Amino acid sequence: MRIKVNIIVFLIITTVLCGCADGRRALSKKSVDSKYGDWIETTGLFENKAVALDNYLEDAEGRIEVSLYTIDGKETEGYKELSDLIDKHNDFVLNNPEYFNDEIKIEMHTVDTAGVENLFFFSDGDSRYGYQFLSEDLGMSNNAEIKYISIKIIGGEYEIADYPVNYNIPVVILCDEGAGPTKEKYEILKHFNGIEKVVLDYSTEEKWIDASADYVLEYAPNVEIYKFADDMHLVRVK
């Protein structure tokens, strides 16, 4: 298990897409006092129709936590709004490069009804998740754009595969702590536009890495494929 440590300043968006019960009271924009007002307005964080805010928190260190949940029966629309929210956020970052502090890390999570995290969108890695060398090893910028998604290839993939929604994410990290996944699991890669790199975060036998890399290339033939070394740096597989 990776050791989690605190970072100086980071921004977390926890997205709870779980089809919550009717009658749940959404958080209103008027009840939130935020120093990121321009970002909230531009991204329309409070204006979605199929996802609603459950909680919003900014602490003294600059940490922001936002929880969202889907409206019952609108899961597809909810995931589409999540994809749009990522695009709006990335556009805001590109158009306002000085807005966010350099130390901020932006994360979006999806959590199922049991509280299990399945999808994890984020702007830059850090040691809490063992991803601290991502930007360095992959040659990616470390700005506040959301560039990465981490998916549990067995279990979490349904949140991608079961809905006709695509995401503009260049780096996909596939996680598996069990047996090697089957070829069909990798079809989810077709849901990502502009995918450039795939990272295999597997604890399975080495033979599954080679087989998985071949499966990846069947669905995303032009990507670079990496795995984690023991020191948590990345090494290229194919």
LUMVEXRO-97564 format. One record per residue: x, y, z of N, C-alpha, C in turn; chain; residue number from 1. Coordinates in Angstrom, 2 decimals. Layout:
N
- nc1/nc2/nc3/cac1/cac2/cac3/cc1/cc2/cc3/cadena/num
- X/Y/Z/X/Y/Z/X/Y/Z/A/NUM
...
***
This chain:
238
- nc1/nc2/nc3/cac1/cac2/cac3/cc1/cc2/cc3/cadena/num
- 0.85/-1.20/0.00/0.00/0.00/0.00/0.88/1.24/0.00/A/1
- 0.54/2.24/-0.82/1.36/3.43/-0.90/1.12/4.33/0.30/A/2
- 2.15/4.98/0.78/2.06/5.88/1.92/1.56/7.23/1.43/A/3
- 0.57/7.80/2.13/0.04/9.09/1.78/0.65/10.16/2.67/A/4
- 1.06/11.27/2.09/1.60/12.37/2.86/0.88/13.64/2.48/A/5
- 0.94/14.65/3.34/0.31/15.92/3.06/1.11/16.71/2.06/A/6
- 0.44/17.52/1.25/1.11/18.45/0.36/0.74/19.86/0.80/A/7
- 1.45/20.84/0.26/1.29/22.21/0.74/-0.08/22.76/0.38/A/8
- -0.40/22.80/-0.87/-1.68/23.35/-1.31/-2.20/22.47/-2.42/A/9
- -3.44/22.06/-2.34/-4.00/21.33/-3.45/-5.50/21.53/-3.49/A/10
- -6.06/21.26/-4.66/-7.48/21.44/-4.89/-8.07/20.09/-5.23/A/11
- -9.06/19.64/-4.47/-9.67/18.35/-4.72/-11.13/18.54/-5.09/A/12
- -11.54/17.87/-6.14/-12.95/17.79/-6.48/-13.34/16.34/-6.37/A/13
- -14.18/15.98/-5.42/-14.61/14.61/-5.25/-15.98/14.46/-5.88/A/14
- -16.06/13.72/-6.94/-17.29/13.59/-7.68/-17.97/12.28/-7.33/A/15
- -19.11/12.34/-6.68/-19.81/11.14/-6.27/-20.93/10.88/-7.27/A/16
- -20.67/9.99/-8.22/-21.63/9.67/-9.26/-22.27/8.32/-8.93/A/17
- -23.33/8.36/-8.16/-23.82/7.09/-7.64/-25.33/6.94/-7.75/A/18
- -26.03/7.83/-8.46/-27.46/7.69/-8.57/-28.14/7.80/-7.23/A/19
- -28.01/8.94/-6.57/-28.51/9.08/-5.21/-30.03/9.21/-5.18/A/20
- -30.57/9.06/-4.01/-32.02/9.02/-3.85/-32.66/10.37/-4.11/A/21
- -33.93/10.33/-4.59/-34.69/11.55/-4.79/-34.87/12.26/-3.46/A/22
- -34.99/13.57/-3.51/-35.21/14.35/-2.31/-33.95/14.82/-1.63/A/23
- -32.81/14.41/-2.11/-31.55/14.87/-1.51/-31.39/16.35/-1.79/A/24
- -31.02/17.09/-0.80/-30.94/18.54/-0.93/-29.56/18.95/-1.42/A/25
- -29.52/19.62/-2.56/-28.25/20.04/-3.15/-27.75/21.32/-2.50/A/26
- -26.45/21.46/-2.44/-25.83/22.66/-1.90/-26.02/23.80/-2.90/A/27
- -26.40/24.96/-2.42/-26.61/26.11/-3.30/-25.35/26.97/-3.36/A/28
- -25.20/27.68/-4.46/-24.04/28.55/-4.64/-24.00/29.65/-3.58/A/29
- -25.15/30.08/-3.14/-25.22/31.15/-2.15/-24.64/30.72/-0.80/A/30
- -24.63/29.43/-0.56/-24.14/28.94/0.73/-22.63/28.72/0.75/A/31
- -21.96/28.99/-0.36/-20.52/28.73/-0.47/-19.76/30.04/-0.56/A/32
- -18.78/30.21/0.30/-17.90/31.38/0.28/-16.55/30.93/-0.26/A/33
- -16.27/31.23/-1.52/-15.06/30.71/-2.17/-14.22/31.85/-2.73/A/34
- -12.90/31.66/-2.67/-11.99/32.62/-3.30/-11.74/32.29/-4.77/A/35
- -12.36/31.20/-5.23/-12.23/30.79/-6.64/-13.51/31.08/-7.41/A/36
- -14.12/32.24/-7.12/-15.41/32.59/-7.71/-15.39/32.63/-9.23/A/37
- -14.35/33.19/-9.82/-14.29/33.27/-11.28/-14.26/31.87/-11.90/A/38
- -13.52/30.98/-11.27/-13.45/29.59/-11.74/-14.81/28.91/-11.63/A/39
- -15.50/29.12/-10.50/-16.81/28.51/-10.30/-17.81/29.01/-11.33/A/40
- -17.79/30.32/-11.59/-18.72/30.89/-12.55/-18.44/30.39/-13.96/A/41
- -17.18/30.38/-14.35/-16.82/30.02/-15.72/-17.07/28.54/-16.01/A/42
- -16.79/27.68/-15.05/-17.00/26.25/-15.26/-18.46/25.84/-15.05/A/43
- -19.25/26.70/-14.44/-20.64/26.36/-14.18/-20.78/25.23/-13.18/A/44
- -19.95/25.24/-12.16/-19.91/24.15/-11.19/-21.26/23.90/-10.54/A/45
- -22.04/24.96/-10.33/-23.34/24.82/-9.67/-24.50/24.76/-10.66/A/46
- -24.22/24.71/-11.93/-25.27/24.86/-12.93/-25.59/23.59/-13.69/A/47
- -25.09/22.45/-13.25/-25.37/21.20/-13.93/-26.80/20.75/-13.67/A/48
- -27.34/19.99/-14.61/-28.72/19.50/-14.50/-28.78/18.07/-13.96/A/49
- -27.73/17.28/-14.20/-27.77/15.87/-13.83/-26.82/15.53/-12.69/A/50
- -25.97/16.46/-12.30/-25.14/16.29/-11.10/-25.35/17.51/-10.20/A/51
- -25.44/17.27/-8.91/-25.66/18.35/-7.96/-24.56/18.34/-6.91/A/52
- -24.33/19.50/-6.31/-23.31/19.60/-5.28/-23.84/19.07/-3.95/A/53
- -23.08/18.16/-3.37/-23.41/17.62/-2.06/-22.64/18.35/-0.96/A/54
- -21.39/18.75/-1.26/-20.58/19.43/-0.25/-19.48/20.23/-0.93/A/55
- -19.08/21.31/-0.28/-17.99/22.15/-0.77/-17.21/22.67/0.43/A/56
- -15.88/22.55/0.39/-15.06/22.97/1.52/-13.75/23.54/1.04/A/57
- -13.35/24.67/1.58/-12.02/25.23/1.39/-11.39/25.39/2.77/A/58
- -10.20/24.83/2.97/-9.57/24.96/4.27/-8.48/26.03/4.25/A/59
- -7.84/26.23/5.39/-6.87/27.31/5.56/-5.64/27.13/4.68/A/60
- -5.33/25.89/4.32/-4.16/25.63/3.48/-4.45/25.77/1.99/A/61
- -5.69/26.11/1.65/-6.06/26.27/0.26/-6.70/25.05/-0.35/A/62
- -6.91/24.03/0.47/-7.55/22.82/-0.02/-9.03/23.06/-0.27/A/63
- -9.51/22.61/-1.40/-10.93/22.72/-1.75/-11.46/21.33/-2.03/A/64
- -12.56/20.97/-1.39/-13.22/19.70/-1.64/-14.64/19.96/-2.13/A/65
- -14.98/19.37/-3.24/-16.33/19.48/-3.80/-16.87/18.09/-4.03/A/66
- -18.03/17.79/-3.49/-18.68/16.49/-3.71/-19.91/16.69/-4.58/A/67
- -20.03/15.85/-5.60/-21.17/15.92/-6.51/-21.85/14.56/-6.58/A/68
- -23.14/14.55/-6.83/-23.85/13.29/-6.99/-24.80/13.38/-8.17/A/69
- -25.08/12.23/-8.81/-25.98/12.22/-9.95/-27.43/12.20/-9.50/A/70
- -28.28/12.77/-10.34/-29.72/12.69/-10.12/-30.19/11.32/-10.60/A/71
- -31.08/10.69/-9.87/-31.58/9.36/-10.24/-32.10/9.34/-11.67/A/72
- -31.69/8.32/-12.41/-32.16/8.15/-13.77/-31.45/9.00/-14.80/A/73
- -30.47/9.78/-14.35/-29.75/10.66/-15.27/-28.24/10.40/-15.24/A/74
- -27.87/9.13/-15.08/-26.46/8.81/-14.97/-25.68/9.16/-16.23/A/75
- -26.25/8.86/-17.40/-25.55/9.19/-18.65/-25.33/10.69/-18.76/A/76
- -26.37/11.46/-18.48/-26.24/12.92/-18.52/-25.22/13.39/-17.49/A/77
- -25.19/12.71/-16.33/-24.26/13.09/-15.28/-22.81/12.91/-15.72/A/78
- -22.51/11.80/-16.36/-21.14/11.57/-16.83/-20.78/12.52/-17.97/A/79
- -21.77/12.86/-18.79/-21.52/13.84/-19.85/-21.21/15.20/-19.23/A/80
- -21.94/15.57/-18.19/-21.65/16.84/-17.51/-20.28/16.81/-16.84/A/81
- -19.88/15.66/-16.33/-18.54/15.54/-15.76/-17.48/15.77/-16.84/A/82
- -17.67/15.16/-18.00/-16.74/15.36/-19.11/-16.69/16.83/-19.52/A/83
- -17.86/17.45/-19.60/-17.91/18.88/-19.96/-17.25/19.74/-18.89/A/84
- -17.43/19.37/-17.61/-16.81/20.12/-16.53/-15.29/20.08/-16.64/A/85
- -14.73/18.92/-16.97/-13.29/18.80/-17.17/-12.83/19.70/-18.31/A/86
- -13.58/19.70/-19.42/-13.22/20.55/-20.56/-13.27/22.03/-20.19/A/87
- -14.32/22.42/-19.49/-14.45/23.83/-19.09/-13.33/24.23/-18.14/A/88
- -13.01/23.33/-17.22/-11.91/23.62/-16.30/-10.60/23.79/-17.05/A/89
- -10.30/22.87/-17.96/-9.04/22.95/-18.70/-8.97/24.20/-19.56/A/90
- -10.09/24.58/-20.17/-10.12/25.83/-20.94/-9.83/27.03/-20.04/A/91
- -10.41/27.00/-18.84/-10.18/28.11/-17.90/-8.71/28.20/-17.52/A/92
- -8.07/27.07/-17.26/-6.66/27.06/-16.89/-5.80/27.62/-18.03/A/93
- -6.09/27.22/-19.24/-5.32/27.69/-20.39/-5.52/29.18/-20.63/A/94
- -6.72/29.67/-20.41/-7.02/31.08/-20.64/-6.62/31.98/-19.47/A/95
- -6.37/31.36/-18.31/-6.00/32.13/-17.11/-4.81/31.46/-16.42/A/96
- -3.64/31.46/-17.06/-2.50/30.70/-16.54/-1.99/31.14/-15.18/A/97
- -2.30/32.35/-14.74/-1.82/32.84/-13.45/-2.86/32.69/-12.34/A/98
- -4.01/32.13/-12.66/-5.11/32.11/-11.70/-4.85/31.19/-10.51/A/99
- -4.43/29.97/-10.78/-4.17/29.01/-9.72/-2.71/29.05/-9.30/A/100
- -2.49/28.87/-8.01/-1.14/28.76/-7.47/-0.43/27.56/-8.08/A/101
- 0.87/27.65/-8.27/1.64/26.56/-8.89/1.58/25.27/-8.07/A/102
- 1.33/25.39/-6.76/1.31/24.21/-5.90/-0.01/23.46/-5.92/A/103
- -1.03/24.04/-6.53/-2.35/23.42/-6.52/-2.37/22.16/-7.37/A/104
- -3.02/21.15/-6.84/-3.27/19.92/-7.58/-4.78/19.71/-7.63/A/105
- -5.30/19.46/-8.79/-6.74/19.35/-8.97/-7.12/17.90/-9.21/A/106
- -8.08/17.42/-8.45/-8.49/16.03/-8.52/-10.00/15.92/-8.60/A/107
- -10.48/15.01/-9.41/-11.90/14.69/-9.49/-12.06/13.18/-9.32/A/108
- -12.89/12.80/-8.37/-13.11/11.38/-8.11/-14.55/11.00/-8.44/A/109
- -14.75/9.77/-8.88/-16.10/9.19/-8.88/-16.11/8.08/-7.85/A/110
- -17.18/8.01/-7.09/-17.31/7.03/-6.01/-18.63/6.31/-6.16/A/111
- -18.62/4.98/-6.02/-19.87/4.24/-6.16/-20.68/4.28/-4.87/A/112
- -21.80/3.59/-4.86/-22.71/3.67/-3.72/-22.11/3.09/-2.44/A/113
- -21.08/2.24/-2.58/-20.43/1.67/-1.41/-19.26/2.55/-0.94/A/114
- -19.06/3.69/-1.61/-17.98/4.58/-1.23/-16.64/4.21/-1.83/A/115
- -16.64/3.30/-2.80/-15.40/2.86/-3.44/-15.07/3.78/-4.61/A/116
- -13.85/4.27/-4.62/-13.41/5.15/-5.69/-13.07/4.33/-6.93/A/117
- -13.67/4.69/-8.07/-13.43/3.95/-9.30/-12.66/4.76/-10.33/A/118
- -13.08/6.00/-10.56/-12.39/6.87/-11.51/-11.74/8.01/-10.75/A/119
- -10.56/8.37/-11.15/-9.80/9.40/-10.45/-9.13/10.29/-11.49/A/120
- -9.69/11.48/-11.70/-9.14/12.46/-12.63/-8.26/13.43/-11.85/A/121
- -7.10/13.80/-12.40/-6.24/14.73/-11.67/-5.28/15.46/-12.60/A/122
- -4.73/16.55/-12.09/-3.88/17.43/-12.89/-2.41/17.06/-12.81/A/123
- -1.97/16.53/-11.69/-0.56/16.18/-11.51/-0.46/15.15/-10.40/A/124
- 0.51/14.27/-10.48/0.65/13.25/-9.46/1.27/13.78/-8.19/A/125
- 1.09/13.06/-7.10/1.78/13.37/-5.86/1.99/12.08/-5.09/A/126
- 2.78/12.15/-4.04/3.22/10.95/-3.34/2.10/10.28/-2.55/A/127
- 0.97/10.95/-2.36/-0.14/10.30/-1.65/-0.62/9.08/-2.40/A/128
- -0.52/9.12/-3.72/-0.97/8.01/-4.54/0.18/7.27/-5.21/A/129
- 1.42/7.66/-4.92/2.55/7.02/-5.55/2.78/7.48/-6.97/A/130
- 2.16/8.58/-7.34/2.26/9.09/-8.71/3.12/10.35/-8.79/A/131
- 4.07/10.50/-7.89/4.79/11.76/-7.77/5.73/12.07/-8.93/A/132
- 6.05/11.08/-9.76/6.99/11.31/-10.86/6.32/11.33/-12.22/A/133
- 5.01/11.39/-12.26/4.29/11.31/-13.54/4.73/12.38/-14.52/A/134
- 4.62/13.64/-14.13/4.94/14.73/-15.06/6.40/14.67/-15.49/A/135
- 7.28/14.39/-14.53/8.70/14.31/-14.82/9.00/13.19/-15.81/A/136
- 8.47/12.00/-15.56/8.80/10.84/-16.38/8.08/10.83/-17.72/A/137
- 6.90/11.44/-17.78/6.12/11.43/-19.01/6.31/12.70/-19.84/A/138
- 7.03/13.68/-19.29/7.24/14.92/-20.01/6.00/15.77/-20.13/A/139
- 5.11/15.69/-19.15/3.87/16.47/-19.16/4.05/17.74/-18.34/A/140
- 3.28/18.77/-18.67/3.31/20.00/-17.90/2.70/19.75/-16.52/A/141
- 3.11/20.55/-15.54/2.57/20.38/-14.18/1.63/21.52/-13.82/A/142
- 0.92/22.06/-14.81/-0.05/23.11/-14.51/-1.35/22.48/-14.00/A/143
- -2.38/23.30/-13.84/-3.62/22.83/-13.20/-4.58/22.14/-14.15/A/144
- -4.21/21.95/-15.40/-5.07/21.19/-16.31/-5.24/19.75/-15.82/A/145
- -6.42/19.20/-16.02/-6.65/17.80/-15.70/-6.18/16.98/-16.89/A/146
- -5.12/16.22/-16.68/-4.47/15.49/-17.77/-4.47/13.99/-17.57/A/147
- -4.82/13.53/-16.39/-4.70/12.11/-16.05/-6.03/11.55/-15.56/A/148
- -6.22/10.27/-15.83/-7.30/9.52/-15.20/-6.74/8.17/-14.77/A/149
- -7.10/7.75/-13.57/-6.74/6.43/-13.07/-8.02/5.61/-12.95/A/150
- -8.00/4.41/-13.53/-9.19/3.56/-13.58/-8.86/2.17/-13.06/A/151
- -9.72/1.64/-12.25/-9.61/0.23/-11.87/-10.12/-0.60/-13.04/A/152
- -9.22/-1.30/-13.70/-9.56/-1.99/-14.94/-10.54/-3.13/-14.71/A/153
- -10.61/-3.65/-13.50/-11.62/-4.65/-13.16/-12.54/-4.06/-12.11/A/154
- -13.72/-3.68/-12.51/-14.70/-3.08/-11.61/-14.99/-1.64/-11.97/A/155
- -13.98/-0.80/-11.97/-14.19/0.61/-12.27/-14.46/0.90/-13.73/A/156
- -14.10/-0.05/-14.61/-14.24/0.21/-16.04/-15.70/0.36/-16.46/A/157
- -16.62/-0.16/-15.66/-18.03/-0.06/-16.03/-18.51/1.39/-16.05/A/158
- -17.90/2.24/-15.24/-18.30/3.64/-15.23/-17.92/4.34/-16.54/A/159
- -17.01/3.75/-17.29/-16.66/4.26/-18.61/-17.43/3.49/-19.68/A/160
- -17.38/2.16/-19.62/-17.91/1.31/-20.68/-19.42/1.39/-20.82/A/161
- -20.14/1.60/-19.72/-21.60/1.52/-19.75/-22.28/2.80/-20.19/A/162
- -21.52/3.84/-20.48/-22.13/5.12/-20.84/-21.48/5.68/-22.10/A/163
- -22.27/6.21/-23.05/-21.73/6.74/-24.31/-21.14/8.14/-24.13/A/164
- -20.09/8.21/-23.33/-19.46/9.49/-23.01/-17.96/9.37/-23.26/A/165
- -17.37/10.39/-23.90/-15.93/10.42/-24.12/-15.30/11.54/-23.29/A/166
- -14.01/11.37/-22.98/-13.28/12.31/-22.15/-12.00/12.75/-22.87/A/167
- -11.68/14.02/-22.75/-10.47/14.56/-23.36/-9.32/14.49/-22.35/A/168
- -8.72/13.33/-22.25/-7.66/13.06/-21.28/-6.49/12.41/-22.01/A/169
- -5.28/12.99/-21.95/-4.15/12.42/-22.70/-3.46/11.24/-22.06/A/170
- -3.56/11.07/-20.73/-2.85/9.98/-20.05/-3.86/9.15/-19.26/A/171
- -3.90/7.86/-19.56/-4.81/6.93/-18.87/-3.97/5.95/-18.06/A/172
- -4.25/5.87/-16.76/-3.56/4.93/-15.87/-4.54/3.80/-15.55/A/173
- -4.16/2.58/-15.89/-4.99/1.42/-15.64/-4.46/0.68/-14.42/A/174
- -5.33/0.45/-13.44/-4.93/-0.18/-12.18/-5.60/-1.55/-12.05/A/175
- -4.84/-2.52/-11.56/-5.39/-3.86/-11.34/-4.57/-4.54/-10.25/A/176
- -5.26/-4.97/-9.19/-4.58/-5.65/-8.09/-4.96/-7.13/-8.04/A/177
- -5.60/-7.61/-9.10/-5.99/-9.01/-9.13/-5.39/-9.71/-10.33/A/178
- -6.15/-10.65/-10.88/-5.68/-11.41/-12.04/-5.63/-10.48/-13.26/A/179
- -4.83/-10.88/-14.22/-4.69/-10.07/-15.43/-6.02/-9.92/-16.14/A/180
- -6.37/-8.72/-16.55/-7.66/-8.47/-17.21/-7.70/-9.06/-18.61/A/181
- -8.90/-9.27/-19.09/-9.10/-9.81/-20.43/-9.07/-8.69/-21.46/A/182
- -8.91/-9.07/-22.69/-8.79/-8.10/-23.78/-9.97/-7.13/-23.82/A/183
- -11.17/-7.64/-23.57/-12.37/-6.81/-23.72/-12.38/-5.62/-22.76/A/184
- -11.69/-5.75/-21.63/-11.67/-4.66/-20.66/-11.04/-3.40/-21.25/A/185
- -10.12/-3.57/-22.19/-9.36/-2.45/-22.73/-10.14/-1.64/-23.76/A/186
- -11.33/-2.09/-24.08/-12.15/-1.34/-25.02/-12.51/0.04/-24.49/A/187
- -12.41/0.22/-23.17/-12.72/1.53/-22.60/-11.78/2.61/-23.13/A/188
- -10.62/2.23/-23.66/-9.68/3.24/-24.18/-10.29/4.01/-25.34/A/189
- -11.30/3.45/-25.98/-11.96/4.15/-27.09/-12.80/5.33/-26.60/A/190
- -12.97/5.43/-25.27/-13.76/6.53/-24.69/-12.90/7.77/-24.39/A/191
- -11.63/7.74/-24.77/-10.74/8.86/-24.49/-10.22/9.48/-25.79/A/192
- -10.47/10.77/-25.92/-10.01/11.50/-27.10/-8.60/12.02/-26.87/A/193
- -7.77/11.93/-27.91/-6.42/12.49/-27.81/-5.53/11.75/-26.84/A/194
- -5.79/10.47/-26.61/-4.98/9.71/-25.69/-3.56/9.55/-26.25/A/195
- -2.57/9.85/-25.42/-1.17/9.81/-25.83/-0.37/8.73/-25.13/A/196
- -0.68/8.48/-23.85/0.11/7.56/-23.05/-0.81/6.73/-22.16/A/197
- -0.43/5.47/-21.96/-1.14/4.58/-21.05/-0.13/4.04/-20.05/A/198
- -0.48/4.11/-18.77/0.38/3.61/-17.71/-0.31/2.39/-17.08/A/199
- 0.43/1.28/-16.98/-0.09/0.06/-16.36/0.38/0.01/-14.92/A/200
- -0.53/0.30/-14.01/-0.23/0.28/-12.58/-0.71/-1.05/-12.02/A/201
- 0.02/-2.12/-12.36/-0.41/-3.48/-12.03/0.52/-4.11/-11.00/A/202
- -0.08/-4.91/-10.14/0.72/-5.68/-9.19/0.73/-7.15/-9.56/A/203
- 0.28/-7.46/-10.77/0.23/-8.84/-11.24/1.59/-9.28/-11.76/A/204
- 1.65/-10.52/-12.20/2.90/-11.06/-12.72/3.33/-10.29/-13.97/A/205
- 4.64/-10.30/-14.23/5.20/-9.56/-15.35/4.58/-9.98/-16.67/A/206
- 4.19/-11.24/-16.78/3.62/-11.71/-18.05/2.35/-10.96/-18.41/A/207
- 1.60/-10.49/-17.39/0.38/-9.75/-17.66/0.68/-8.37/-18.21/A/208
- 1.83/-7.81/-17.86/2.21/-6.50/-18.39/2.37/-6.58/-19.90/A/209
- 3.08/-7.58/-20.37/3.29/-7.72/-21.81/1.98/-7.98/-22.54/A/210
- 1.16/-8.86/-22.01/-0.12/-9.15/-22.64/-1.02/-7.92/-22.63/A/211
- -1.04/-7.21/-21.51/-1.87/-6.01/-21.41/-1.42/-4.93/-22.38/A/212
- -0.10/-4.78/-22.54/0.41/-3.80/-23.49/-0.07/-4.11/-24.90/A/213
- -0.10/-5.39/-25.27/-0.61/-5.77/-26.59/-2.09/-5.44/-26.71/A/214
- -2.86/-5.68/-25.66/-4.29/-5.35/-25.69/-4.49/-3.84/-25.84/A/215
- -3.69/-3.05/-25.12/-3.78/-1.59/-25.22/-3.59/-1.14/-26.66/A/216
- -2.59/-1.68/-27.32/-2.27/-1.25/-28.67/-3.34/-1.63/-29.68/A/217
- -4.14/-2.63/-29.37/-5.23/-2.98/-30.27/-6.31/-1.90/-30.29/A/218
- -6.51/-1.24/-29.15/-7.55/-0.21/-29.07/-6.99/1.20/-29.18/A/219
- -5.72/1.38/-28.89/-5.07/2.69/-28.98/-3.68/2.49/-29.58/A/220
- -3.60/2.27/-30.89/-2.35/1.82/-31.52/-1.21/2.82/-31.51/A/221
- -1.48/4.09/-31.26/-0.42/5.10/-31.36/0.09/5.61/-30.01/A/222
- -0.27/4.94/-28.93/0.11/5.44/-27.60/1.46/4.87/-27.17/A/223
- 2.08/5.56/-26.21/3.24/5.03/-25.50/2.73/4.32/-24.25/A/224
- 3.36/3.22/-23.89/2.90/2.42/-22.75/4.01/2.34/-21.71/A/225
- 3.63/2.57/-20.45/4.60/2.59/-19.35/4.12/1.69/-18.21/A/226
- 5.05/1.35/-17.33/4.73/0.67/-16.08/5.55/1.32/-14.97/A/227
- 5.19/1.02/-13.72/5.91/1.56/-12.58/7.06/0.64/-12.19/A/228
- 8.22/1.24/-11.96/9.36/0.50/-11.41/9.23/0.49/-9.88/A/229
- 10.13/-0.21/-9.21/10.07/-0.31/-7.75/10.24/1.04/-7.06/A/230
- 10.96/1.98/-7.69/11.17/3.29/-7.09/10.06/4.28/-7.46/A/231
- 8.98/3.78/-8.10/7.81/4.55/-8.51/8.08/5.48/-9.68/A/232
- 9.27/5.42/-10.28/9.47/6.07/-11.56/8.83/5.20/-12.64/A/233
- 8.61/5.79/-13.80/8.00/5.06/-14.89/9.05/4.57/-15.88/A/234
- 8.84/3.39/-16.41/9.70/2.86/-17.47/8.81/2.48/-18.63/A/235
- 9.30/2.74/-19.82/8.48/2.48/-21.01/8.48/0.99/-21.32/A/236
- 7.29/0.49/-21.65/7.12/-0.92/-22.01/7.12/-1.08/-23.53/A/237
- 6.33/-0.24/-24.19/6.25/-0.27/-25.66/5.96/1.12/-26.18/A/238
***
